[in-house]
Amino acid sequence: MAVLKVIEVLANSEKSWEDAAQKAVAHAGKSVKNIKSVYINEQSAHVTDNKITDYRVNVKITFEVN
């Protein structure tokens, strides 16, 4: 039987929500091994002068505990 754990990570990107999610997984992967999935819990963006300047995601990352 596998034991799974979930952590919540906030990340941002100037490019896109997808890039922000990739950054969240990459950063979590530096200290967490066996990442199995990512769930996009929330998306938001910062707007300046009627343009999106920063994409933000709140993700839940699931990984297997050894």
Helices and strands as residue ranges (DSSP letters): E 3-13, H 17-28, E 35-48, E 51-65
